[in-house]
Amino acid sequence: MRNPLPQSALERPFDVIVIGAGINGAGIARDASLRGLSVLLVDKHDIGAGTTSRSTRLVHGGLRYLEHRELPLVRESLREREVLLHIAPHLVHPLSFLLPVYEEHRRGTKLIRMGMMAYDALSLDKSMSRHRMLNRAEALQREPGLRRERLRGAAAYYDAQAEYPERLSLENALDARRLGAVVLPYMRVTELQRGQGGRVSGVALHDELHEVDHVAHGAVIVNAAGPWVDRVLGPIEPAGQRMIGGTKGSHLVVEPFPGAPKEAVYAEAVEDGRPYFVVPWNGLYLIGTTDTRFEGDLDRVEATDEEVAYLVSETNKLFPEAGLSPEKVLYTYAGVRPLPAAPEGDEASITRSHVIHDHAPGVEGLLSIVGGKITTYRQLAEEVVDAVVKKLDRKAGKCRTHQIPLPGGTAYRFELFRDRFHATSGLPRATADRLLRIYGTRAAEVVDHANGRPALREPFDAETGAIGAEIAFTLQTELAETLADVLARRTMVGFGADAGLSAVDAAAEIAVRHLGWDDARAEREAARFRAEAELLRPRAYSAS
């Protein structure tokens, strides 16, 4: 855990203060830092712990956005998908999809073919194969577990997957820090401070780790707090006027099941026609998502029994041999999309395009971000920093985030680094592959943390194969403050089949033996992780 900040730590004024260290806020901080601006990035929780960690973990063009004629968003998303494949090859990779078409679907084969042709046309610079339309026999040969009755055919195409968007946020924040940004998780904004003429001049902060208050000053404040945007604004905006009208998306995670697909399947629900995904992920299957209005506690968003039953039922209809039941669900997760406030109606029709709201002329020096997707975070950040530079009325470098790999990426072919790491790490191939998939080129630094401590080269979690050196590495170099940060958003052990619950005590013991924790802290940290895991509704809890 970091030491308490001295009161003088934040005295110097920053060019920009970014509130929220999800994928958007972390991306903004990195872009601004690369352009030479002084940056403070704060979040009331851990980096990437909010909506970013509760997504379907896809980097996609938004095929269904075509239906709502959001062509610019689809084109932007497809372009950004290619950028992420380039700058984060360890975290973003191509994924094949199958879209089955049944007789009862609202979208027939002809309409799907037209949509696929448009999808290809809008991704002129893509590195992946074009779509293929399959007849019924070809679709069943490709995925024999699909329901056969009334199947007309399918479309096969490619998009991409970000297995761990938490780490995508983290690497943006780490690079911002490398470039001089001050990055402070667990630093909650309690008030936007106003200066001369009502201009926002800074933020009042509360250090959640040490229960100490601070004040930071900035020329421009960017409110990138996701679903919490309105809460951050407080009395800045007139009472009753909301910027965010978020919808809740729930997911469930299951073990491989009879008839499970080899690729991602993008399906239309029988009950209500809503699209959802069944995606191979992390050695398991991720199923989701729902899309319902949410008015509850943003800090305690959980999947409901009804949502679990809905997703289980739809998956069983699509894969008749699956035999899923709520009791077979390993765990769930849910988050709130920071979509713009909109009248009641079809949630799917609410735009997924982002909005950069300038509160001027009423309130100068303040920008709020509404919406945004993992796929387009980099483009959003570029637009925000362009707006910040304009407000600062000063020269700054051009955006380079589309060219410079993230810390775990590389300027040369990632495959070359992977081959060399396998040859030199001295680790079993499965262990080396795991480190590469999570840390990229920084995997070698993880292994370095085991030098002189051979016990740290050994797995502490039988489920995921995570090794002890990862705990030391993430606590000492990756801005992790708690054991929950380490397990849920650094090592990704918290997304194993038992949600990390069987590994927590072993992880805490490593921190005691090798990092100087005392037993009391180890017990507190383990309890904190278990409490955080409750929101996932893990099967291990319901069985106990």
C-alpha positions as CSV (number, residue, x, y, z in Angstrom):
1,M,0.0,0.0,0.0
2,R,1.3,3.4,-0.9
3,N,2.4,5.7,1.9
4,P,0.2,8.7,2.9
5,L,0.7,11.6,0.6
6,P,2.2,14.7,2.2
7,Q,-0.1,17.7,2.0
8,S,2.3,19.3,-0.4
9,A,2.2,16.4,-2.9
10,L,-0.5,17.9,-5.1
11,E,0.3,21.6,-4.6
12,R,1.6,22.1,-8.2
13,P,-1.1,23.0,-10.6
14,F,-1.8,20.4,-13.4
15,D,-2.7,21.1,-17.0
16,V,-5.5,18.5,-16.7
17,I,-7.0,16.5,-13.9
18,V,-8.8,13.3,-15.1
19,I,-11.5,11.9,-12.9
20,G,-12.0,8.1,-13.4
21,A,-9.4,5.6,-14.3
22,G,-11.5,3.3,-16.4
23,I,-10.5,2.7,-20.0
24,N,-11.6,6.2,-21.1
25,G,-9.9,8.1,-18.3
26,A,-6.7,6.0,-18.5
27,G,-6.6,6.5,-22.2
28,I,-7.1,10.3,-21.8
29,A,-4.2,10.4,-19.3
30,R,-1.9,8.5,-21.6
31,D,-2.7,10.7,-24.6
32,A,-2.3,13.9,-22.7
33,S,1.0,12.8,-21.1
34,L,2.4,11.8,-24.5
35,R,1.6,15.3,-25.7
36,G,3.6,16.9,-22.9
37,L,0.8,18.0,-20.6
38,S,1.0,17.6,-16.8
39,V,-1.6,15.1,-15.7
40,L,-3.3,14.0,-12.5
41,L,-5.4,10.8,-12.9
42,V,-7.6,9.8,-9.9
43,D,-10.2,7.2,-9.2
44,K,-12.2,6.4,-6.1
45,H,-11.5,2.7,-6.6
46,D,-8.8,0.7,-8.5
47,I,-7.9,1.3,-12.1
48,G,-10.3,-0.4,-14.5
49,A,-12.5,-1.6,-11.6
50,G,-15.8,-0.1,-12.8
51,T,-17.7,-0.6,-16.1
52,T,-14.5,-1.5,-17.9
53,S,-14.2,-4.8,-15.9
54,R,-17.9,-5.6,-16.5
55,S,-18.0,-5.6,-20.3
56,T,-18.4,-8.5,-22.7
57,R,-14.7,-8.2,-23.4
58,L,-15.0,-7.7,-27.1
59,V,-13.3,-5.2,-29.4
60,H,-15.8,-5.1,-32.2
61,G,-17.2,-2.9,-34.9
62,G,-20.7,-3.0,-33.6
63,L,-22.5,-5.1,-36.2
64,R,-25.9,-4.3,-34.7
65,Y,-25.2,-0.6,-34.8
66,L,-25.8,-0.9,-38.5
67,E,-29.5,-1.5,-37.8
68,H,-29.7,1.9,-36.1
69,R,-27.8,3.5,-39.0
70,E,-24.9,4.5,-36.9
71,L,-22.5,4.1,-39.8
72,P,-19.8,6.6,-38.5
73,L,-19.7,4.7,-35.2
74,V,-19.2,1.4,-37.0
75,R,-16.5,2.8,-39.2
76,E,-14.7,4.3,-36.2
77,S,-15.0,1.1,-34.3
78,L,-13.6,-1.0,-37.1
79,R,-10.7,1.4,-37.6
80,E,-9.9,1.4,-33.9
81,R,-10.1,-2.4,-33.7
82,E,-7.2,-2.5,-36.1
83,V,-5.2,0.1,-34.0
84,L,-5.7,-2.0,-30.9
85,L,-4.6,-5.2,-32.6
86,H,-1.4,-3.3,-33.4
87,I,-0.6,-1.5,-30.2
88,A,-1.7,-4.2,-27.8
89,P,-1.2,-7.6,-29.5
90,H,-0.9,-9.4,-26.2
91,L,-4.3,-8.1,-25.0
92,V,-6.3,-7.9,-28.2
93,H,-6.5,-10.7,-30.7
94,P,-8.8,-11.8,-33.6
95,L,-11.7,-13.9,-32.8
96,S,-14.0,-15.8,-35.2
97,F,-17.7,-15.4,-34.9
98,L,-20.7,-17.3,-36.1
99,L,-24.1,-15.6,-36.5
100,P,-26.8,-18.3,-37.0
101,V,-30.0,-17.4,-38.8
102,Y,-33.3,-19.1,-38.0
103,E,-36.6,-18.9,-39.7
104,E,-38.3,-17.1,-36.8
105,H,-35.6,-14.3,-36.7
106,R,-36.6,-10.8,-37.5
107,R,-33.4,-10.5,-39.6
108,G,-33.4,-13.0,-42.4
109,T,-30.5,-14.4,-44.4
110,K,-30.7,-11.7,-47.1
111,L,-30.7,-8.9,-44.5
112,I,-27.7,-10.5,-42.7
113,R,-25.8,-10.8,-45.9
114,M,-26.4,-7.1,-46.7
115,G,-25.2,-6.2,-43.2
116,M,-22.1,-8.3,-43.5
117,M,-21.3,-6.7,-46.9
118,A,-21.6,-3.3,-45.3
119,Y,-19.4,-4.4,-42.4
120,D,-16.7,-5.5,-44.8
121,A,-17.0,-2.3,-46.8
122,L,-16.7,-0.1,-43.7
123,S,-13.5,-2.0,-42.6
124,L,-11.3,-1.3,-45.7
125,D,-8.1,-1.4,-43.7
126,K,-8.8,-4.6,-41.7
127,S,-6.2,-7.3,-41.3
128,M,-8.8,-10.1,-40.9
129,S,-10.7,-12.2,-43.4
130,R,-13.9,-11.1,-45.0
131,H,-17.2,-12.7,-44.0
132,R,-18.6,-15.9,-45.5
133,M,-22.3,-16.9,-45.7
134,L,-22.9,-20.5,-44.9
135,N,-25.8,-22.7,-45.8
136,R,-27.5,-24.9,-43.1
137,A,-25.3,-27.9,-43.7
138,E,-22.1,-25.8,-43.6
139,A,-23.2,-24.0,-40.4
140,L,-23.9,-27.3,-38.6
141,Q,-20.6,-28.8,-39.8
142,R,-18.9,-25.8,-38.3
143,E,-20.9,-25.8,-35.1
144,P,-22.7,-29.1,-34.7
145,G,-24.0,-28.2,-31.2
146,L,-26.4,-25.5,-32.7
147,R,-30.1,-26.1,-32.6
148,R,-31.0,-27.7,-35.9
149,E,-34.7,-27.0,-36.1
150,R,-35.6,-24.0,-38.4
151,L,-31.9,-23.2,-39.0
152,R,-31.5,-21.5,-42.4
153,G,-27.7,-20.8,-42.3
154,A,-25.2,-18.6,-40.7
155,A,-22.7,-15.8,-41.3
156,A,-19.1,-16.4,-40.4
157,Y,-16.9,-13.3,-39.7
158,Y,-14.1,-11.9,-37.6
159,D,-14.0,-9.4,-34.8
160,A,-11.6,-9.2,-31.8
161,Q,-11.5,-10.0,-28.2
162,A,-9.9,-8.2,-25.2
163,E,-9.9,-10.9,-22.6
164,Y,-8.7,-8.6,-19.9
165,P,-9.8,-5.0,-20.5
166,E,-8.8,-4.3,-16.9
167,R,-5.2,-4.7,-18.0
168,L,-5.8,-2.5,-21.1
169,S,-6.8,0.3,-18.7
170,L,-3.8,-0.5,-16.5
171,E,-1.3,-0.3,-19.3
172,N,-2.6,3.1,-20.4
173,A,-2.3,4.3,-16.8
174,L,1.2,2.8,-16.4
175,D,2.4,4.5,-19.6
176,A,0.9,7.8,-18.4
177,R,2.8,7.4,-15.2
178,R,6.0,6.6,-17.0
179,L,5.6,9.8,-18.9
180,G,5.2,11.9,-15.8
181,A,1.5,11.7,-14.9
182,V,0.5,11.4,-11.2
183,V,-1.8,8.3,-11.0
184,L,-3.7,7.8,-7.8
185,P,-6.3,5.0,-7.4
186,Y,-8.4,5.1,-4.2
187,M,-8.5,8.9,-4.3
188,R,-12.2,9.9,-4.4
189,V,-13.3,13.3,-5.7
190,T,-15.6,14.9,-3.1
191,E,-16.1,18.2,-4.7
192,L,-15.4,20.2,-7.9
193,Q,-13.9,23.5,-6.7
194,R,-14.8,26.8,-8.3
195,G,-12.5,29.8,-8.7
196,Q,-12.9,33.3,-10.2
197,G,-15.9,33.7,-12.4
198,G,-17.3,30.3,-11.5
199,R,-14.5,28.5,-13.4
200,V,-13.7,25.0,-12.1
201,S,-10.2,25.3,-10.7
202,G,-9.5,22.0,-9.0
203,V,-10.9,19.1,-7.0
204,A,-11.2,18.2,-3.4
205,L,-10.0,14.6,-2.8
206,H,-10.3,12.0,-0.1
207,D,-7.6,9.3,0.2
208,E,-9.6,6.1,0.7
209,L,-6.6,4.2,1.9
210,H,-5.5,6.6,4.6
211,E,-8.7,8.7,5.3
212,V,-6.9,12.0,4.5
213,D,-8.2,14.9,2.5
214,H,-6.3,16.8,-0.2
215,V,-6.9,19.5,-2.8
216,A,-5.5,19.4,-6.3
217,H,-5.6,22.3,-8.8
218,G,-5.9,22.0,-12.6
219,A,-6.5,24.2,-15.6
220,V,-9.0,21.7,-17.1
221,I,-10.9,19.0,-15.4
222,V,-12.1,16.0,-17.3
223,N,-15.0,14.1,-15.7
224,A,-14.5,10.5,-17.1
225,A,-16.2,8.8,-14.2
226,G,-18.5,6.6,-16.4
227,P,-21.8,5.9,-14.6
228,W,-20.7,8.1,-11.8
229,V,-20.5,11.3,-14.0
230,D,-23.6,12.9,-12.4
231,R,-22.4,12.1,-8.9
232,V,-19.1,13.8,-9.6
233,L,-20.8,16.9,-11.0
234,G,-23.0,17.3,-7.9
235,P,-24.5,20.8,-7.9
236,I,-22.6,21.9,-11.0
237,E,-25.5,21.0,-13.2
238,P,-29.1,22.1,-12.4
239,A,-31.1,19.8,-10.2
240,G,-33.0,17.1,-12.1
241,Q,-30.9,17.3,-15.2
242,R,-29.0,14.0,-15.7
243,M,-26.3,13.4,-18.2
244,I,-26.2,9.6,-17.7
245,G,-29.1,7.2,-18.2
246,G,-27.1,4.0,-17.9
247,T,-28.4,0.5,-18.7
248,K,-27.3,-2.6,-16.9
249,G,-25.6,-5.5,-18.6
250,S,-25.2,-8.8,-16.9
251,H,-23.0,-11.8,-17.8
252,L,-22.6,-15.3,-16.6
253,V,-19.5,-17.6,-16.7
254,V,-19.8,-21.3,-17.2
255,E,-17.5,-24.3,-17.8
256,P,-17.3,-25.8,-21.3
257,F,-20.7,-27.6,-21.9
258,P,-21.9,-30.3,-24.3
259,G,-22.3,-28.8,-27.7
260,A,-20.3,-25.6,-26.8
261,P,-19.1,-23.7,-29.8
262,K,-15.4,-23.5,-30.8
263,E,-15.8,-19.8,-31.7
264,A,-17.9,-16.9,-30.5
265,V,-21.6,-17.1,-31.4
266,Y,-23.7,-14.0,-31.9
267,A,-27.3,-15.0,-31.5
268,E,-30.8,-13.5,-31.3
269,A,-32.8,-14.4,-28.2
270,V,-35.9,-16.5,-28.7
271,E,-37.8,-14.7,-25.9
272,D,-37.4,-11.1,-26.9
273,G,-35.2,-11.0,-30.0
274,R,-32.3,-9.2,-28.2
275,P,-28.8,-10.1,-29.5
276,Y,-26.4,-11.8,-27.1
277,F,-23.1,-13.6,-27.2
278,V,-21.7,-17.0,-26.2
279,V,-18.0,-16.5,-26.2
280,P,-15.0,-18.8,-25.4
281,W,-13.1,-16.9,-22.8
282,N,-10.3,-17.6,-20.3
283,G,-10.7,-21.4,-20.8
284,L,-14.4,-21.0,-19.9
285,Y,-17.5,-19.5,-21.6
286,L,-18.8,-16.0,-21.2
287,I,-22.5,-15.5,-21.9
288,G,-24.2,-12.1,-22.1
289,T,-25.4,-9.5,-22.1
290,T,-28.7,-8.0,-20.9
291,D,-29.7,-4.4,-21.4
292,T,-32.1,-2.9,-18.9
293,R,-32.6,0.5,-17.3
294,F,-30.8,0.8,-13.9
295,E,-31.6,3.1,-11.0
296,G,-29.9,1.3,-8.2
297,D,-26.6,1.6,-6.2
298,L,-23.8,2.0,-8.7
299,D,-21.4,0.5,-6.3
300,R,-23.3,-2.7,-5.9
301,V,-24.4,-3.9,-9.3
302,E,-25.2,-7.6,-9.5
303,A,-26.9,-10.0,-11.9
304,T,-30.3,-10.9,-10.7
305,D,-31.9,-14.4,-10.6
306,E,-34.1,-13.4,-13.5
307,E,-31.2,-12.4,-15.6
308,V,-29.3,-15.5,-14.9
309,A,-32.4,-17.6,-15.7
310,Y,-32.9,-15.7,-19.0
311,L,-29.3,-16.2,-20.2
312,V,-29.3,-19.9,-19.2
313,S,-32.6,-20.5,-20.9
314,E,-31.5,-18.8,-24.1
315,T,-28.2,-20.7,-24.2
316,N,-30.0,-24.0,-23.7
317,K,-32.4,-23.1,-26.6
318,L,-29.4,-22.3,-28.9
319,F,-27.4,-25.4,-27.8
320,P,-29.9,-28.1,-26.9
321,E,-27.4,-30.5,-25.4
322,A,-25.9,-27.8,-23.1
323,G,-28.0,-28.8,-20.1
324,L,-27.1,-25.6,-18.3
325,S,-28.9,-24.5,-15.1
326,P,-28.4,-21.7,-12.6
327,E,-26.7,-24.1,-10.3
328,K,-24.0,-24.7,-13.0
329,V,-23.1,-21.0,-13.3
330,L,-19.6,-20.5,-11.9
331,Y,-20.1,-16.8,-11.3
332,T,-21.7,-13.7,-12.8
333,Y,-20.9,-10.1,-13.2
334,A,-22.8,-7.0,-14.1
335,G,-22.1,-3.3,-14.9
336,V,-23.8,-0.1,-15.9
337,R,-23.1,1.4,-19.3
338,P,-22.6,5.2,-19.1
339,L,-25.0,5.9,-21.9
340,P,-26.7,9.3,-22.3
341,A,-29.9,10.0,-20.5
342,A,-32.8,9.2,-22.9
343,P,-36.6,8.9,-22.7
344,E,-38.1,5.5,-21.8
345,G,-38.1,3.2,-24.8
346,D,-36.0,0.5,-26.4
347,E,-32.7,0.4,-24.5
348,A,-30.9,-0.9,-27.6
349,S,-31.8,2.2,-29.6
350,I,-29.9,4.5,-27.2
351,T,-26.8,5.6,-29.1
352,R,-23.5,4.0,-28.3
353,S,-21.6,7.0,-29.7
354,H,-19.6,9.0,-27.1
355,V,-20.3,12.6,-26.3
356,I,-17.8,15.2,-25.0
357,H,-19.8,17.7,-23.1
358,D,-18.3,21.1,-22.6
359,H,-20.0,22.8,-19.6
360,A,-18.9,26.2,-20.8
361,P,-20.0,29.0,-21.0
362,G,-21.9,28.3,-17.8
363,V,-19.0,26.5,-16.2
364,E,-15.6,27.0,-17.8
365,G,-12.7,24.5,-17.6
366,L,-14.9,21.4,-17.3
367,L,-15.5,18.5,-19.7
368,S,-17.7,15.5,-19.0
369,I,-17.6,12.3,-21.0
370,V,-20.9,10.4,-21.7
371,G,-20.8,7.0,-23.3
372,G,-17.8,5.4,-24.9
373,K,-16.8,1.8,-25.6
374,I,-13.6,-0.2,-25.0
375,T,-13.2,-0.5,-28.8
376,T,-13.1,3.3,-29.3
377,Y,-11.5,4.5,-26.1
378,R,-8.3,5.6,-27.9
379,Q,-10.2,7.8,-30.4
380,L,-12.3,9.3,-27.6
381,A,-9.2,10.1,-25.7
382,E,-7.7,11.8,-28.8
383,E,-10.8,14.0,-29.2
384,V,-10.8,14.9,-25.5
385,V,-7.1,15.9,-25.4
386,D,-7.6,17.9,-28.6
387,A,-10.4,19.8,-26.7
388,V,-8.2,20.2,-23.6
389,V,-5.3,21.6,-25.6
390,K,-7.7,24.1,-27.2
391,K,-8.9,25.2,-23.8
392,L,-5.3,25.6,-22.6
393,D,-4.6,27.8,-25.6
394,R,-1.1,26.4,-25.9
395,K,0.9,24.3,-28.3
396,A,1.1,20.6,-27.6
397,G,2.4,17.6,-29.6
398,K,0.1,15.7,-31.9
399,C,-1.6,12.5,-30.9
400,R,0.6,9.4,-31.2
401,T,-1.4,6.8,-29.3
402,H,-2.3,5.0,-32.6
403,Q,1.4,4.5,-33.3
404,I,3.1,3.7,-30.0
405,P,2.5,0.3,-28.5
406,L,1.3,0.0,-24.9
407,P,3.9,-1.2,-22.4
408,G,3.2,-4.9,-22.9
409,G,3.2,-4.5,-26.7
410,T,6.3,-4.2,-28.9
411,A,7.5,-2.3,-31.9
412,Y,8.4,-5.5,-33.7
413,R,6.4,-8.7,-34.2
414,F,5.0,-10.0,-30.9
415,E,5.5,-13.5,-32.1
416,L,9.3,-13.0,-32.1
417,F,9.3,-11.9,-28.5
418,R,7.0,-14.9,-27.6
419,D,9.4,-17.4,-29.2
420,R,12.4,-15.9,-27.4
421,F,10.6,-15.8,-24.1
422,H,9.7,-19.5,-24.4
423,A,13.3,-20.3,-25.2
424,T,14.9,-18.3,-22.3
425,S,12.4,-18.1,-19.4
426,G,13.0,-21.6,-18.1
427,L,9.3,-21.9,-17.3
428,P,6.9,-24.6,-18.4
429,R,5.2,-23.7,-21.7
430,A,1.8,-23.3,-20.1
431,T,3.1,-20.9,-17.5
432,A,5.1,-18.9,-20.1
433,D,2.0,-18.7,-22.3
434,R,-0.1,-17.4,-19.4
435,L,2.4,-14.6,-18.6
436,L,2.6,-13.6,-22.2
437,R,-1.2,-13.4,-22.5
438,I,-1.5,-11.1,-19.5
439,Y,1.7,-9.1,-19.4
440,G,3.0,-9.2,-23.0
441,T,6.6,-8.2,-23.3
442,R,6.6,-7.3,-19.6
443,A,6.5,-11.1,-18.8
444,A,10.3,-11.0,-18.6
445,E,10.0,-8.4,-15.8
446,V,7.6,-10.7,-13.9
447,V,10.2,-13.5,-14.0
448,D,12.9,-11.1,-12.9
449,H,10.9,-10.7,-9.6
450,A,11.7,-14.3,-8.8
451,N,15.4,-13.9,-9.1
452,G,17.0,-15.3,-5.9
453,R,13.6,-16.5,-4.8
454,P,12.9,-19.7,-6.6
455,A,9.7,-20.3,-4.7
456,L,8.2,-17.4,-6.6
457,R,8.5,-19.3,-9.9
458,E,6.0,-21.8,-8.6
459,P,2.2,-21.6,-9.1
460,F,0.2,-20.4,-6.1
461,D,-3.1,-21.1,-7.8
462,A,-3.7,-24.6,-9.3
463,E,-6.7,-23.3,-11.3
464,T,-5.0,-20.6,-13.4
465,G,-1.3,-21.5,-12.9
466,A,-0.4,-18.0,-11.7
467,I,3.0,-17.9,-10.1
468,G,4.2,-16.1,-7.0
469,A,6.3,-13.6,-8.9
470,E,3.2,-12.1,-10.3
471,I,2.1,-11.0,-6.8
472,A,5.4,-9.3,-6.1
473,F,5.5,-7.7,-9.6
474,T,2.0,-6.3,-9.5
475,L,2.3,-4.9,-6.0
476,Q,5.7,-3.3,-6.6
477,T,5.3,-2.0,-10.1
478,E,1.7,-2.0,-11.3
479,L,-0.1,0.4,-8.9
480,A,-1.9,-2.4,-7.1
481,E,-2.8,-1.3,-3.5
482,T,-4.8,-4.3,-2.2
483,L,-4.9,-8.1,-2.6
484,A,-8.2,-7.6,-4.5
485,D,-6.4,-5.4,-7.0
486,V,-3.8,-8.1,-7.5
487,L,-6.2,-11.0,-7.9
488,A,-9.1,-9.4,-9.7
489,R,-7.4,-6.8,-12.0
490,R,-3.7,-7.7,-12.3
491,T,-3.0,-11.4,-12.3
492,M,-6.6,-12.1,-13.4
493,V,-6.8,-15.0,-10.9
494,G,-10.1,-13.6,-9.8
495,F,-11.7,-14.7,-13.1
496,G,-10.7,-18.3,-12.8
497,A,-13.4,-21.0,-12.5
498,D,-13.8,-20.4,-8.7
499,A,-13.4,-16.6,-8.9
500,G,-10.0,-16.8,-7.2
501,L,-11.5,-17.9,-3.9
502,S,-9.2,-21.0,-3.6
503,A,-6.1,-18.9,-4.2
504,V,-6.6,-15.9,-1.9
505,D,-5.0,-17.4,1.2
506,A,-1.9,-18.6,-0.7
507,A,-1.6,-15.2,-2.3
508,A,-1.7,-13.5,1.1
509,E,0.9,-15.9,2.5
510,I,3.3,-15.0,-0.4
511,A,2.8,-11.3,0.5
512,V,3.7,-12.1,4.2
513,R,6.8,-14.2,3.3
514,H,8.2,-12.1,0.5
515,L,6.8,-8.5,0.8
516,G,6.8,-7.8,4.4
517,W,3.1,-8.0,5.2
518,D,2.1,-8.9,8.7
519,D,-0.5,-11.5,9.5
520,A,-3.1,-8.9,10.4
521,R,-2.8,-7.2,7.1
522,A,-2.9,-10.5,5.2
523,E,-6.2,-11.4,7.0
524,R,-7.7,-8.0,6.3
525,E,-6.7,-8.1,2.6
526,A,-8.1,-11.7,2.2
527,A,-11.3,-10.7,3.8
528,R,-11.6,-7.6,1.5
529,F,-11.1,-9.8,-1.6
530,R,-13.8,-12.2,-0.4
531,A,-16.2,-9.4,0.2
532,E,-15.6,-7.9,-3.3
533,A,-16.1,-11.4,-4.8
534,E,-19.6,-11.6,-3.3
535,L,-20.9,-9.3,-6.1
536,L,-20.0,-12.1,-8.6
537,R,-22.3,-14.5,-6.8
538,P,-19.7,-17.3,-7.1
539,R,-21.0,-20.9,-7.0
540,A,-18.4,-21.6,-4.3
541,Y,-20.3,-19.3,-2.0
542,S,-23.8,-20.7,-2.7
543,A,-22.4,-24.2,-2.2
544,S,-21.0,-23.4,1.2
